[in-house]
């Protein structure tokens, strides 16, 4: 396995550039938190069986190669203490090395001591172990660490020992039918002697007692405070059963919890039991490196096992969040974006919905505008372009495929209460398929997928971008429109170039990229772009550099 350091927009080969030379990924203050289990050629099956979808183990040789590749590709392994200080805000990003990585292990398998420790020592790396209290020195659970092993690890200078809960992966009775669930911290317990579920107050007390028992039992063993917790299977009540009438195609792993609203109770239990942070597990399609904007009580981790692919790590470097949740959990097309108030506004392509994002792409809030679909039987808003200034936002809707389709320009005012729709104006049929808009010097420009550029406000076509292209090669070629210092930018999907051109139509630069960008917007010299990865939509952020570095 080779871990690659991805530069999502690559530097173009040497060519005669007249404006800008390169787009460089803007570094995020983020930590790659990686999750391991067993390091073994002969892994032990857990009580619940081995997960054959993603095998949670790695061989010693693969683990050795992984740490080699990690260092080769510029990562620096950091201790848990530094990561916690960063997430709590007591140290800034300057305290982190470039591309920091935190190595974590779950469950407390003995191979962490006997096999992983010498490999970690060879590479000069450190790691954190989240172990299950009930499995420690338990003869019915083979292959787990004992108290003496934990003491030895804590004194090694390599390991930090933390909590996977005393109950850990224990089964919990969750209904009157005798159903057992391994998600002990994510379900209300069924109390057979009382013929009822525990109350939410009883749930919080049960979890808090477990977390406190872990600290009081094992802190004397390891000679250090237990500060962090890792949710077994990453379950903390977020994956409740779907509510009646809810869409079953959402990304939630429905049914792992038997009640809604447990997550805040788990957080309170952690705080009251003296913990500083908790770690979860990233779901496929929502993976990202841990950032300070994440909840410190659900920090994401990327699982590394026998089926781990290098692209799962490399695809996250130099990016912000993946945001498929922008369309109610579906892996739907992420819509256009524009900067506002230190963050971003974004539109769902399929719904009349505007999102408020932070600068990392995290969804902070939503607003719906039903009038945008009043004439559309399908209910699809088909929003394909967004532009903003300090007090206004403009959106364009493509004609779409409803009967008698028509494009529209929507104008909004922006205030403390959000966006207010003030006009919904039909556009000429020539602008049926706009794929981006940008406001520059009072002119609202638009571009369609053929490369036709318009003054959207007046409805006039201004020019054809790169008219030398044959008509057949223009179709579905361009995507997105942004402006910076009087220059317009669009993405050429066929050539994989960001094309810079003047408002007169003269192309002044092409910057090669290694991505499939659809939406572009500038905030100063920072370029935000939506990258359409397979089954994923991620936010990429770049600095625009002029001339030679």
NULO-745212 format. One line per field, with one value per residue (C-alpha): x, y, z; residue number from 1. Coordinates in steps of 0.2 Angstrom, whole numbers, plus 5000, padded with zeros to 4 digits. Each point is the difference from the previous one (the first is absolute). Layout:
REM residues N
X <- X  ...
Y <- Y  ...
Z <- Z  ...
num <- NUM  ...
REM end
This chain:
REM residues 549
X <- 5000  5007  4993  5000  5000  4987  5002  4983  5003  5017  5013  4998  5015  5011  4991  4999  4989  4995  4990  5001  5011  4992  4986  5007  4989  4997  5005  4987  5004  4995  5006  4999  4994  5003  4992  5008  4994  5011  5017  5001  5002  4988  4986  4988  4982  4990  4985  4989  5011  5012  4993  5003  4995  5015  5012  5005  5018  5016  5015  5017  5008  4986  5000  5019  4998  4986  5010  5015  4988  4992  5017  5005  4985  5003  4989  5006  4993  4995  4995  4983  5004  5004  4985  4989  5008  4996  4982  4997  5008  5014  5013  4998  5003  5018  5004  4996  5013  4995  4987  4998  4994  4993  5002  4986  4996  4984  4994  5017  5006  5017  5008  5001  5013  5009  4999  4996  5012  5016  4994  4995  5017  5009  4992  5001  4981  4987  4983  4984  4991  4981  4997  4985  5000  4989  5012  5015  5007  4984  5004  4984  5006  5017  5014  4996  5012  5001  5004  5018  5000  4992  5012  5015  4992  4997  5019  5006  5000  4991  4982  4987  4986  4982  4982  4989  4988  4999  4986  5008  4992  4989  4983  4985  4982  4991  4982  4987  5004  5017  5010  5018  5009  5019  4997  5000  5002  4987  4984  4987  5001  4985  4997  4991  4997  4991  4992  5006  5014  5012  4996  5012  5006  5003  5009  5012  5003  5004  5013  5007  5003  5008  5012  5004  5003  5013  5010  5000  5004  5014  5008  5010  5005  5008  5006  4992  4983  4988  4994  4992  4987  4997  4982  5000  4995  4999  4982  4995  4981  5002  4992  4983  4986  4992  4985  4983  4999  5019  5010  5008  5013  5009  5018  4996  5003  4982  4996  5016  4992  4982  4997  5003  5009  5013  5015  4999  4997  5016  5010  4994  5005  5017  5002  4994  5011  5015  5004  5008  4995  4992  5004  4988  5002  4997  4987  5004  4996  5001  5018  5012  5015  4996  4998  4997  4983  4995  4992  5013  4988  4999  5017  5001  5012  5005  5000  5016  4998  5004  4989  5006  5004  5012  4987  4990  5014  5007  4983  4998  5017  4998  4981  4987  4985  4991  4982  4988  4989  4996  4985  4992  5013  4999  5016  4992  5008  5007  4994  5009  5009  5004  5009  4991  5004  5016  4992  4990  4983  4995  4985  4993  4998  4985  4990  4996  5012  5014  5013  5011  5018  5015  5016  5004  4984  4990  4982  4994  4982  4987  4986  4987  4992  4984  4996  5015  4991  4983  4999  5010  4990  5015  5004  5018  5008  5014  5011  5016  5008  5002  5008  5001  5006  4999  4981  4993  5000  4995  4995  4997  4988  5003  4985  4999  4990  4982  4987  5003  5016  5007  5016  4998  5011  4996  5006  5001  5005  5012  4998  5002  4984  5007  4995  4984  4993  4996  4997  4998  5003  4999  5015  5001  5001  5018  5005  4990  5016  5011  5013  5007  4998  5011  4998  5014  5000  4981  4998  4993  5008  4994  5008  4991  5007  5005  5010  4988  5002  4986  4995  4987  4992  4997  4998  5013  5013  5017  5011  5005  5014  5013  4989  5014  4993  4988  4982  5000  5015  4991  4986  5001  5017  5000  4995  4999  5005  5010  5008  5016  5007  4991  5004  4987  5003  4991  5005  5003  4994  5007  5017  5000  5006  4994  4998  5004  4992  4997  4982  5003  5003  5019  5007  5015  5004  4997  5005  5000  4990  4998  4982  4982  4995  4982  4998  5013  5000  5014  5001  5015  5014  4992  4991  4987  4994  4989  5009  4988  5009  4991  4986  5007  4999  5014  5005  5018  5008  5015  5011  5003  5018  5006  5017  5013  5000
Y <- 5000  5017  5015  5015  5018  5007  5017  5001  5014  4996  5012  5001  4995  5014  5012  5018  5007  5018  5002  4986  4986  4988  4996  4993  4990  5011  4991  4996  4999  4982  4983  4984  4989  4982  4984  4983  4984  4985  4999  4981  4987  4990  5012  4994  5001  5011  4994  5007  4993  5008  5014  4994  5016  5009  4988  5009  4993  5003  4988  5005  5002  5012  5010  5002  5006  5011  5010  5001  5007  5012  5008  4999  5010  5014  4994  5003  4989  5010  4995  5000  5014  5012  4995  5004  5016  5005  4994  5009  5016  5002  4999  5007  4992  5007  4987  4985  4993  5000  4986  4994  4982  4992  4981  4992  4982  4993  4985  4996  4985  4993  5001  5019  4997  4984  5005  5018  5007  4995  5007  5016  5001  4997  5015  5011  5001  5001  4993  5000  4985  5000  4984  4991  4999  4984  4991  5004  4984  4991  4982  4998  5013  4994  5011  5016  5010  4997  5013  4995  5003  5017  5005  4995  5010  5015  5001  4996  5018  4995  4997  5011  4989  5006  4994  4989  4999  4987  4992  5003  4988  4991  4995  5010  4994  5013  4993  4988  4987  4997  5009  5003  5015  5003  5019  5001  5019  5004  4991  5001  4984  4989  4996  4983  5001  5017  4995  5017  5009  5010  5018  5012  5006  4982  4998  5015  4993  4983  5007  5012  4986  4989  5014  5005  4981  4999  5015  4995  4982  5003  5016  4992  4986  5012  5013  5014  5009  4992  5016  4993  4988  4990  4995  4981  4999  5019  4999  5013  5002  5008  4986  4999  4990  5011  5010  4995  5007  5003  4997  4983  5005  5012  4996  4996  4982  4999  4989  4999  5010  4997  5018  5018  5013  4990  5009  5015  4988  4991  5016  5006  4983  5002  5017  4995  4985  5011  4997  5013  4993  4985  4992  4993  4992  5008  4993  4996  5015  5012  4997  5015  5004  5006  5019  5012  5003  4982  4996  4995  4987  4991  5003  4990  4986  4991  4981  4991  4981  4986  5008  5018  5009  5014  5010  5001  5010  5009  5007  5009  5010  5018  5000  5006  4989  4988  5006  4987  5005  5016  4991  4991  4987  4994  4999  5014  5014  5013  5017  5016  5010  5019  5008  5009  5006  4990  4984  4994  4999  4985  4994  4983  4996  4989  5010  5019  5000  5011  4995  5010  4992  5004  5002  4982  4995  4995  5002  5013  5003  4999  5011  4994  5010  4991  5013  4995  4984  5007  4997  4984  4984  4990  5011  5002  5017  4996  5014  5001  5016  5011  5017  5012  5016  5007  5003  4990  4983  4995  4982  4993  4985  4990  4997  4982  4986  5004  5004  5018  5002  5017  5007  5013  5013  5001  5015  5000  5012  4994  5005  4994  4989  4992  5002  5008  4996  5017  4995  4985  5005  4990  5000  4998  4983  5003  4998  4984  4991  5012  4991  5014  5019  5013  5018  5012  5019  5000  4988  4983  4988  4982  4986  4985  4983  5004  5015  5013  5015  5012  5016  4992  5016  5006  4983  5004  4987  5008  4987  4982  4994  4991  5001  4990  4984  4990  5001  4981  5002  5015  4990  4998  5006  5015  5001  5014  5018  5011  5017  5007  5017  5003  4983  4986  4982  4984  4981  4991  4983  4992  5008  5000  5018  5015  5013  5018  5013  5018  5007  5003  4981  5000  4984  5006  4984  4981  4991  4981  4991  4982  5001  5001  5017  5007  5015  5014  5016  5012  5008  5011  4990  4984  4989  4988  4986  4985  4984  4987  4984  4983  4999  5015  5019  5008  5018  5005  5016  5008  5015  5009  5004  5013  4998  4989  4993
Z <- 5000  4995  5009  4988  5005  4988  4992  4992  4988  4993  4993  4981  4989  4995  4988  4996  5013  5000  5016  5014  5001  5012  5012  5016  5013  5015  5016  5013  5018  5001  5007  4991  5014  4995  5007  5002  5009  4999  4992  4996  4987  5009  5007  5014  4996  5012  5010  4986  4986  4988  4989  4982  4992  5007  5008  5016  5001  4991  4998  5009  4983  4994  5016  4998  4982  5005  5012  4988  4986  5013  5004  4981  4995  5013  5015  5018  5013  5016  5018  5006  5012  4986  4990  5016  5003  4982  5000  5016  4993  5013  4986  4982  4983  5001  5014  4988  4988  4981  4997  5017  5003  5016  5001  5010  5004  5007  5010  5009  4990  5007  4983  5003  5013  4993  4981  4997  5014  4992  4983  5008  5009  4984  4992  5015  5001  5014  5001  5011  5006  5004  5009  5007  5019  5002  4988  5010  5008  4995  4996  4990  4987  4994  4992  5010  5011  5019  5013  5000  4981  5002  5013  4989  4985  5010  5006  4982  4994  4985  5006  5007  5008  4999  5002  4988  5015  5014  4991  4983  4987  5013  4995  5006  5001  4990  4999  5007  4987  5007  4987  5004  4992  5001  5000  5018  5000  4987  5006  5014  5010  5003  5018  5001  5018  4998  4983  4992  4992  5011  5000  4991  5018  5004  4984  5003  5018  4994  4987  5012  5013  4987  4994  5018  5005  4985  5007  5018  4997  4988  5003  5015  4988  4986  5012  4990  4997  4988  4990  4983  4995  4984  4996  4996  4982  5000  5006  5012  4996  4983  4990  5008  4991  4986  5006  4992  4982  4999  4984  5001  4987  5013  5004  5018  5006  5006  5014  5010  5014  5006  5006  4994  5009  5009  4994  5011  5015  4996  4998  5018  5007  4993  5007  5017  5000  4997  4982  4988  4983  4991  4984  4987  4983  4983  4989  4982  4990  5015  5004  5004  5011  5017  5001  5014  4993  5004  5017  5012  5006  4983  4991  4984  4997  4984  5002  4993  4997  4988  4987  5002  4984  4998  4992  5016  5008  4985  4994  5016  5000  4995  5001  5012  5004  4989  5001  4993  5014  4991  4992  5015  5001  4982  4989  4990  4989  5011  4993  4997  5013  5004  5015  5013  5018  5002  4994  4985  4993  4990  4990  4998  4982  5002  5013  5003  5015  5005  5012  5012  5001  5010  4990  5001  4992  5016  4999  5013  4995  4986  4992  4988  4987  4993  4987  4990  4995  4998  4981  5001  5002  5003  5015  4994  5003  4987  5008  4990  5005  5015  5003  5015  5006  5018  5000  4984  4993  4982  4995  4982  4997  4985  4988  5007  4992  5006  4987  4992  5009  5003  5009  5014  5009  5018  5011  5019  5013  5014  5018  5017  4999  4984  4982  4994  4982  4992  4981  4989  4982  4984  4989  4981  4993  4994  5019  5002  5006  5010  5011  5010  5003  5008  5004  4995  4999  5001  4986  5003  4988  4996  4990  4992  4998  4982  5005  4995  5012  5004  5009  5010  5006  4982  4992  4987  4993  5001  4992  4998  5010  4989  4984  4991  5008  4989  5005  5005  5012  5009  5007  5019  4999  5013  5018  5013  4999  5012  4999  5008  4997  4984  4992  4998  5003  4995  5000  4983  5004  4984  5002  5019  5000  5010  4986  5004  4988  4999  4999  4981  4998  4998  5009  5010  5009  5002  5016  4999  5014  5005  5006  4993  5006  4998  5010  5003  5011  5006  5017  4998  4992  5007  4988  5007  4988  5001  4994  4993  5006  4996  5013  5009  4999  5009  5003  4994  5005  4991  5000  4984  4997  4988  4990  5006  5018
num <- 1  2  3  4  5  6  7  8  9  10  11  12  13  14  15  16  17  18  19  20  21  22  23  24  25  26  27  28  29  30  31  32  33  34  35  36  37  38  39  40  41  42  43  44  45  46  47  48  49  50  51  52  53  54  55  56  57  58  59  60  61  62  63  64  65  66  67  68  69  70  71  72  73  74  75  76  77  78  79  80  81  82  83  84  85  86  87  88  89  90  91  92  93  94  95  96  97  98  99  100  101  102  103  104  105  106  107  108  109  110  111  112  113  114  115  116  117  118  119  120  121  122  123  124  125  126  127  128  129  130  131  132  133  134  135  136  137  138  139  140  141  142  143  144  145  146  147  148  149  150  151  152  153  154  155  156  157  158  159  160  161  162  163  164  165  166  167  168  169  170  171  172  173  174  175  176  177  178  179  180  181  182  183  184  185  186  187  188  189  190  191  192  193  194  195  196  197  198  199  200  201  202  203  204  205  206  207  208  209  210  211  212  213  214  215  216  217  218  219  220  221  222  223  224  225  226  227  228  229  230  231  232  233  234  235  236  237  238  239  240  241  242  243  244  245  246  247  248  249  250  251  252  253  254  255  256  257  258  259  260  261  262  263  264  265  266  267  268  269  270  271  272  273  274  275  276  277  278  279  280  281  282  283  284  285  286  287  288  289  290  291  292  293  294  295  296  297  298  299  300  301  302  303  304  305  306  307  308  309  310  311  312  313  314  315  316  317  318  319  320  321  322  323  324  325  326  327  328  329  330  331  332  333  334  335  336  337  338  339  340  341  342  343  344  345  346  347  348  349  350  351  352  353  354  355  356  357  358  359  360  361  362  363  364  365  366  367  368  369  370  371  372  373  374  375  376  377  378  379  380  381  382  383  384  385  386  387  388  389  390  391  392  393  394  395  396  397  398  399  400  401  402  403  404  405  406  407  408  409  410  411  412  413  414  415  416  417  418  419  420  421  422  423  424  425  426  427  428  429  430  431  432  433  434  435  436  437  438  439  440  441  442  443  444  445  446  447  448  449  450  451  452  453  454  455  456  457  458  459  460  461  462  463  464  465  466  467  468  469  470  471  472  473  474  475  476  477  478  479  480  481  482  483  484  485  486  487  488  489  490  491  492  493  494  495  496  497  498  499  500  501  502  503  504  505  506  507  508  509  510  511  512  513  514  515  516  517  518  519  520  521  522  523  524  525  526  527  528  529  530  531  532  533  534  535  536  537  538  539  540  541  542  543  544  545  546  547  548  549
REM end
